[in-house]
Amino acid sequence: MTPPPISPTGGWIGALIFSVLFLAALGLFALRAGELVTLLAKARPEHRTDHINERIGSIFKVVLGQSGVLRDPIPGIAHFFTFWGFIIIQFGLLELIVNAYNISIPFLGDSPIFASILDFFIVFVTLALVVFAIRRGVFKPKQLQSALHGPWDGFIILGLIFLVVLTLTLVECFNYVATGGHAWTPLAAFFNPIVTPLGINGSTLAYRVSWWLHIAVVLSFLIYLPRSKHLHLLATPFNVFFQNYKPKGALPLLENLEERDDYGVSKVEQFTWKQLLDGYACTECGRCNTVCPATNTGKPLYPKEIILGVKEALFVRSGEILGQNSLYSKLGIAGVKADKTVEEKEAHHEPMVGGIISQEALWSCTTCMACMEICPVSIEHVPKIVDMRRSLVMEESEFPQEVTSLFNNIERNGNPWEISNDKRAEWAAGLGIPLLSENPDADVLYWVGCMGSFDQRNKKVATSVAKILLAAKVNFAILGPEESCTGDPARRIGNEYLWQMQAMQNIETLNGYGFNKSANADGASEQKHRTILTACPHCFNTMLNEYPQLGGDYEVVHHTVFIDQLISDGKLELPEGFDQRKLTYHDPCYIGRYNDTYNEPRRVLTVLNSNGINEMERNRNKSFCCGGGGGRAWMEEKVGKRVNQTRINEALETNSEVVAAACPFCITMFEDGVKGVEAEEKLKIEDISEIVAQAIESKQPVVK
């Protein structure tokens, strides 16, 4: 029969002291947790309770399965064992807590199986701590650094975790000897030769001392946790659960523009509760910095600092928001005053926009969403950046001077240039393409976009798409002068008012021709299946994912997907192996990360080129931006290396002769980049549709 556990408290007085300390620690934890929750409750509302099944599934996959952190193997595996070790140790802690009252929990206190599992994780957590310490103390990767605070908080946490596992191991070893070997654990048995000389009485005393030390460390950790960067341990499950399940490419709608008192975010309390929760959940791993095209080319944007800056601004203003002179309103992110160095003093000040977060950082963003794609805890960086841009543009009229003409031209001409919109269909002269007004029953509306309509280089793409549609005998038409800019660059830059104006105009036009799926589904009209086709990922994303916010619900298809479907349906047979040049493919952000279109463009290219695709190192969801998104195509790149040249150099490393593109912005940026690195003779930039059109013209395909 197993003897009862040794009382670590030594009697009812010790148990009473423990109870008081335990309740006090819980109270301090609850006090801080209450402040944190109240700060979220006072933020702007946001609906995040749809897709319950998917949300629950994400908890199992991302939180319990650690799928996000495991994408970076070495720190990911270390974090995996630390996370699960933290959970298993809590069960061991529960046993130690009830031991204070001379109680043991079945299947925990007397289970060799649980003892083995617990010790397994103690060992691997210790190894993980060594990895973390070496990484932080020796290699010091730049991604772990922050302008808002130093590395001390990370080392404090590592120290506390180490003390937890160390004192727990001591508890096991001394308890094993004190109970005469009944409280068996693998580690206790392993270290038994070292501890045995203490004898039962000495081991009993040592057991009680180590138990109190362990409890002291755990309670200190409990108090410190919500006041440190490791607040993410508590916030991550909630942040993952409440992640966005609306289309990834849709920015939040700024509602009731005519009635609002503010337009965007200039103060931290104007963010939604989910946007603030992102700050709580940030692990500060810096993975977002490693993939950001602005960061990687020397721009003053570090996505991690945007999230931490919002968090810092929230804590700085917490007293005012909570209506109290809170201690934590005077503290920094980790609960330690952020003024230890000159850099921290400079970083820790108001206002949020233009202070903690610089305007230069906001304007450096290409909205490529690489930061959001790689984040292991579902943080949403880009919407915050655009929200702050909105405030600068619509409230302060502060934006890069170059985009003034962009705004004016879109508003006056319906396109980004000083060109009359009446000339929108001139590119199609002589091709026999009808306007939709001439062929209102067309199955497909080819939305040409501003680049395809007016930019000399991209007119060739528009012509190629038209030739493909004609060859496949698709019943299509274009809007011509009735088409207007979708407003994408205006919205990404922050001019929500101009975007909504453009969107409503286009929605009215499209609805007038019966393209609205919602209207058809409601039985308002007996319309046949209608499709909008576009070669511009930005037009595609805006019409598919954002126009529904204003009542425009359309079937929108990117031209690469449409061409792939024509081939698979047998409506377009191309000469296989037509193009023998070495080629690589660049995934545009707005059909790649934004809309998960990766395979269709590659299928088309592999039909045309038997040599396959020489993939760049960063491809598919890891693709590196061309530098033209987020309105950056209209802004001067004055700091650091050029994003487009960086990407072109990656293409040159594949020894390819052609970069196959699928976006007019990418084509424009890359052709400029090729000139910038003086590689015009080595590398050509061609849209996929241009390669297909060349194949059609080289040998007439069989048309069915």
N, C-alpha and C positions, 0 to 999 in steps of 0.2 A: 504494500500500500504506500502511495506517494505521500510524504509528509506535507503538512501545510506550508505555504511559503513563509520565509522569514519576514517579519514586519520591518520594512525599511525605516519607518518613522519611530520605532521603539515604543509605541504606546499611543494613548489617546491625545496626549499633549502634542506630540509630534504630528499626529494626524490632523489636529486642529490648526497647527501652524501651517501645515501644507495646504489645508483647505482655504485659509485666509489668503495665502500667497497666490494660490491657483485662481481664486475668484478675483483677486485684485488684478492679476495679469489678464484674465478674460475681460474684466471691466475696461482696462486701458485699450485692449484690442478692439472691443466693441465701440468705445468712444471714437477711435480713429475711423473704424469701419463706418460708423454712423455718419461722420463728417463726409467721408468719401461718397457714400450713397446719397446723402443730402445734396452734395454738389451736383451729382448727376440728375437728381430729381428736379433741381432748379433750372436745369438747362432746357433747351427747346425740345419739344416732343418729337418722336420719330417712331413709325410703326415698324417693328421687327419681329412680329409673332406669326408670320405666315410660314408655309413650308415646314411644319413641325417635324414631320418624319425625316426630312433632310437635315434639319438642325440637330436632331438627336443623333443621326448617323454621323454627323461631323464631329460630335463629341467623342464617339468611339474611334473614329479614324484619326482626327487631328490631335485631340487631347490625349486619349488613352494610347492610341497607336503611334503618336509622335511623328506622324507622316511628314509634317513640315520641317521639323528640325533634322530629320534623318536625311534630307536632301544634301546636307553638308556633312559627310560621313564622320570625320573624326570628332568634332565638337558635338555632332548629332548623336552619335552612339554614347558619348560621355553623358550628354544631357538625358538620354533615354534611361540610363541606369540611375542617374541622380533622381529623375522624376519618379520612377517606380520604386526606388529605394526610399524616397520621401513617403510614399504611400504605405509601403510595407512597414516602415519604422513607426508610422502612426498606430498601427495595430499593436506593435510591441510597446509603444508608449501607453496605450490604453491598458494593457496588462500591468505595467509598472504603476499607473495611477491607482488602479483598484487594489494593488498590493499594499498601498498606503493604509488601507482599511482592513488589511489581513484577508483579502479576498483574491481569488484567482479565477480567470475566465477559462472555461472549458475550450479545448482545441487551440488555445493560445499558450497558456501557462504551462501545460503539461504535454505539449505536442512536439515530438522530435522533428516532425515534418515541417511545422511552422518555424521551429528553431533553425532548421537547415536553410529554409528559404530566407529567413531574416539575415542570417550570417552571410549567405551568398551575396545579398545586396549590400551588406556592410562592406564586404571586400571590394565589390565593384564600384560602389560609391566612393570609396577611398581612392581607388585607381582613377576614377573620373576627376576627383579633386586634384590629383597630381597633374592630370592633363590640363585642367583649367588653370592651375597655378603656373605651370610652365608656359602655357599659351599667353597668359596675361603678364607674367613677370619677365619672361625671356624673349619670346617672339614679338609680343606687343603689337598685334595686328592693328592697323590704323582704323579698321572698321569698329573696333571696340572703344575707341577714344571718343570723347565728347567735349565740346566747347562749354557746356553748361555745368559740368562737374568733373572732378578727377577720378582716378581709378580706385580710390579708397573704399567706396561702397562695395565694389565687387569683392575686394579682399576681405572686408568685414564679413560678408555673407559666406565666403569660402571658409573663413576661420570658424564661423558659427556652425556650419555644417560639419566641419572636421571635429569640432568639440562634441557635437551631438553623437557622431559615430564612435569617437574615442571613449567618451564617458559611458556610452551604451555597452561597448565591448568590455570595459572595466567592470560594469555592473554584472555582466554575464560571467566573467572569469571569477570574480570574488564570490558570487552567489553559488557557483558550481562547487567550490571548495567548502563554503559555509554549510551547504546542504548535504555534504558527504557524497557529492556526485549525482544527486537526484535531479538538480536543475541543469540538465545536460544541454550544451550547444556545441557545435563543431569548433568554434573559436575558443570556447572555454576549455574544451578537451585539448586543443592544440597548445594553449598557453599554460595548461595545468602544471607542468614541471616548474615553471617560473613562480606561480602563485602558491603552490602547495606548502612551501616552507613557512608561510604565515600561520598555518594551522587554522582550525575552525574558528576560534575566538578572534584571531587577527583578521581573518577573512570576513567574518561577520561585521566587524567594525568598518573594514575597508569597503564592504558592500554597501553599508548604510551611507558612508561618506560619498562614495561614487554615485549612489542613487540620488542624493541631494544635489550633487554637482550636475548630474544629468538633468534633473528637473529644473535647476536654475538656468542652465543653458537653453533648454526648451522654452521656458517661460520668457526668457530674454529674447529669444528668436520670435516668439509669438507677439511680443510687444513691438519689436523692431520691424517685423515683416511688412505691415501696412504703411510703414514710414520709410521704406527703402525702395530701391529699384526692383527688388524681388516681390513687390506688390503684384507683379505679373503672375505669380503662383496662384493668387486668389482670383485675379481678373481674367486670365486667359480662357478658362472654360466658358465664362459668360460672353467674352468677346467673340469666341468661335461660334457659340450658339447663336448669337445675334448678328452674325455676318450677313452681308447683303445677298439676297437671292433674286433681286431684280436684275435686269440685263446689266452685265459688267460695264458695257459701254455707255450707259445712260447716267449723265450727271443729274443730281437732284434738281427738281423744278423750283424756281423761285416764284412762288405763287403771289397773286394779287399785287402785281407790280405797281398799279396805279394807286393803290391804297396803303402801301408800305411806308414805314418810317425809316427803314434801313434796307440796304441792298447788298447782302453779303455779310461778311464777318470782319469786324475790326477789333471787337472785344471778345475775350474768351467765352463769356457767358452767352454769346450769340450762337455758339456751336450747339449741335444736338447732343443729347446724352450719349449716344453711341459714338460720336466723334470724340467726346471726352473720355469715354471708356477705352478707346484706342490707346490713349496715353497711359492709363493704368496697366494695360496689357503688354505694353512694349517691353521686350526682353533686353533691349539695347544690344542685340547681337550685331547690328550694323550690316546685315545682309543686304538691306535695301541700298545702302551706300555702295556696295560692291558692284551692283548692276546698273546703277543710275548713269545714263549717258552724260548728264551734266557734271556729276561728281567725277566721273572717269576722264573727263576732258578739262578738268581744272576750273570749273565754274563754282561760284559760291553757294551751291545747293548741296545739302546733305539731307536726304529724306528723313533719316533718323532724327536729325536736329529739328526738323519741322514738328515731328510728333512730340519730342521732348520739350520743345519750345512751347507748344500748346499746354502741355502738362505743367511746365514751370509757370506759365502765365496764370493757370488755374490756381495753383497753390499760392502764388503771390497775392492773388485777389480773393482767396478763399474767405478771409475774414470779412471783407466787404460783402461778398456774395451771401455768406451765411448770416450776416448781420451781427457779427461779433468780432472782438479783437482776438482772433484765434492765434495761438502760439504758432501754428503751422503756416499762417499767412506770412510769417517772417522767415520761413525756412525754405530751402531749396528742394529739389526733386527727392533727395534721399533723406530728408529730415535733418540735414546738416546745413548750416548756413552757407550759401553758395558764394562766398567771397574770399576763398582761401588764396586765390592767385589773381593776378591782374586780369587774365583772360576771363576768369569766372566773374569778376566784378563787372567787366564790360558786358558779359552775356546776361547777367541777372539784373534786368531793369525793364521798365515799361517804356513805351507801349508795346503791345505784342507785335503788331505789324509795323515794321520799321525800327523795332527795338530788339526784342528777343529773337524775332524772325525778320530778317532783312528783306527789303523789297527786291534786292538783286537776286536773292535766293528764289523768291516766288517767280520772277520773270525768267529764270533759267530753266524752268521745268518744261519738258517737251510733252508732258501728259502721256508718256509711252506706257505707263502702268507696270513697268518692270519691277518697281518697288513693291507693289501690291501683289504681284504674281509670286514673288519669292518669299514674302513675309510668312513666317511659320505660325503666326497667331492672328491672321486675318485682319490686319490693320489696313485702313483705307486712306492712303496719303493724298492721292490726286484730288478727290472732292474737297478736301480741306484747302489745298493750294488754290483751287479755282474759287472757292468761297471767299478767300482773302483777296484774290484778284478782283472779284466782283465789287468788293468794298472800295478798293483803290480806283477802279474804273468808274463806277457809277456814283460814288459818294465824293471821292476826292479828286476825280479827273487826273489821277496820277498814273501814267502808263508810258511805255517807251514811245518816243516821238514818232518813230517809223510807222506805228500802227494807226496814227491819226488819219492818214489818207485811206487806209484799209476800211476803217469805219465809215468814213464819208462816202467812199465809192460804193460799198455794199448798200448803204442807205439810198444813195441817189441813182446808181446804175444797176443794182442787183447783181454786181460782181465786184471783185477786189480791185479792178483797174478803172482807169478813166476811159472806158470804152462803152459806147451805148449798147444796151441789152438787145437792141434791134438787130445787132450783128451776130447774135448767138448761134445762128444756124448757117453762117457763111461757110464754115468748114465743110459742110455736107453738099456744097454746090456740085452738081453733076453726078452725084452718086445715086440719085433716084430714091432718096429716103423721104417718105411723106411726113408731114407734121401730124400730130395727133388730131388737130382740128380737121385735117383732111381725111384721116383714117381713124375715127373715134372708136371703132370696134377692134383695134389692134390688140393682139394677145399680150404683147410686151411693149412697155414704154422704156425706151433707152434713155436713161437720165445721164446726159453727157457730162454735166458738172462744169464749173467755171474753167478749170484747167484744160479740160478736153475741148471746150468751146473757144477759148481765147488764147491760150498759151501755144506758141508756135510748135514747140517740141511735142506737146501732148495732143495737138490736133492729129498727129500721125497715129496716136493710140486710138483716138475716136474713130478715125477712118478704118483702122484695122478691125476694131470691134464691129463696125457696120458691115465690112466685107464678110466677116465670119457669119453674121446673122443673115446676110443675103445669100451666102453660099448654102446655108442650112435651111433656106426658105422659111425663116421665122417671120411671122406676121407682126412687124414691129413699126414703131413710129417714134418721133422725138417731139418734144414740146416747142423747141425753138425759142422765140422771144417770150413765150409764156413761162419758161423755166427761169428760176432765179436762184441765187446762192442759197444753199441750205442754212447758212448762218453758222456752220461749224467753227470756223476760225474765230468769229466774234464771241461765241459762247465760251470757247476754251480760254480766250484771253480775259474774259470776265464781263463782256458786254451782253448780259442776259436780255436786256431790253431789245437790242437789235436782233438777237437770235429769235426771240419770240415773234417779233414783227415779221421777219423773213419766214419763219416756220408757218405762221398763220396764213400768210399769202400763198405759200406753196401748198398747204393743206387744202385751202379753198379751191385751188386749181385742180389738184388731184381728185378731190371729192367730186368736183363737177364732172369729171370724166368717169366716175364710178369705180375708182380704185380702192376705196375704203372697205376693208374686209368686215369691219364691225357693222357698217350700214347694210351690207349685203346679208350678213348673218341675221340681222334683225328683220329681214324681210322687207326692208324699205325699197328695195329694187331687185329685179331679177337679172343680176349681172353675171356674166360668165367669169371664169378664172382669169384674173389679171395679174401680171407680174411687172415689177419695176426692176430694171437691170441697170447697174452702174459699174463703171470701171474705177470709181474713186472710193476707197475704203472709208473716207471721212463722210462722204455723202451717204454711203451705205449704212454706216453706223448711226448717223443722225436720223435718217428716215426710218430705219428699222427699229431702233431702240429709244429714240427721244421724241419723235413726232407723236407717238401714242400718248405722251404726257399732255398733249394739246388736242387730242381727239383724232389724230391721223394714224390709222392702223393699216399698214400695208405689207404685202409680201414683197420683200426686197431681196435681190440676189446679186452677189458680186460676180463680175464677169468670169473670173476663173472657175467658180463653181458652175456657172451656166455652161461654159464651154465643156467642162468635164462631163456634165449631164448630156449635152448634145452628142458627145463621143460615145458614152455608155448606152445611149438610146439608139445608136446607129444612124443618127441624123447627120452626122458629120464624120466621114472616114478620112483620116489623115495618113499620109505616107509615113510609115514607121521608120524611125532612124533617119529622118530627113536632115536633121541638124547634127553634124558630127563635131561641132565645136565643143570645147570644154566649157561647161557652164556651171554657175552656182546660182542659188536662189535666195533672195532676201525676203524674209517674212515681214510684211508691213504690220506695224503695231495694231492698227485699227481693224484688220481682219484676223490677225493672229491672236495676240493676247486678249484683245477686246471681244472677239467673236469666235475664237477657237477654230479658225479655218487654216488648216495646215496641209492636209493630204491632197485635196483636190488640185491645187496648183502643181504639186509634184507629180500627180498622175498624168496631167496633160504634158508636162515636160518630158517625162520618161517615155511617152508614146513618140514624141518628136525626136528624142535624143537617146540612142541606144547605149551611150556611154554613161547614162545616169547623171546624177547631180553631185558635184563636189561641194559637200556641205561646209559652210563656214563653221568655225568652232562654236560660235554662238548662233544657234538656229532654233526654229520653232518657238516655243514659249520663252526661250532664253535669247531670242533675237535682239540685236543691238539697234537702237533707233537710228533713223536717217538724220534726225535733228530737226525735221520740219513740222512736227506735231505741236499742238498747244499754241498755234499762232506763231511759232518760232520761224517759220518760213518767211515771215514778213519782218523779222527783227534782226538787227545786226548782231553777229557773234563776235564780241569784242574781247572776251576773256578766255584764256586757255587755248587748247587745240580745238579745231573744228570737228564737230561730231560727224559730219558727212565724210570728211577725210579719214577719220579713224575707222569708220565702217568700210570705206573703200580699201584701205590698207589690209583689213581682214580678208576682203575678197581677193586681193592680189596674192595673199599668202596661199590661196588654194590653187594658184597657177591657172585660174580659169581665164577664158577669153571673153566671156559674156556674164554680166550680172542680169539674171532674169528678175524683173520687177513686176509688181502688181498694184502700183499706186502712183498717181501722177506727181505727188509730192516727193516720193522716194526717187522717181526718175529725175526730177529737177534738181534735188539735192545731190544725187550721185553724179550727175553730169558735171555739176559744179565741182564736186569733190574730185573727180577724175582729172579735171583741169588743174585743180589745186595741187595735186601730187604729181602732175606731169606724166600721166599714164594713158593719154588719149590713144596711143598706138598699141597699148597692151590690153585695154579693157573697154568693152562696149556695154552700154546700158540699154536694154530692150525690154519692153513690156511683153508679157506672155502672149498677149493678143497679137503683137507684131510678129512674133515667131510663128504663131499659128497661121496668120495671114500670108506670110512668106511661103509656108508649106502649101497652102491652098493654091497660091499663084504658080508655084513651081510644077505642080502636077494636079490637074483637076481631080478633086476627090469624088468618090461616088456619092451622090446625093440621093437620099431616100425620101 
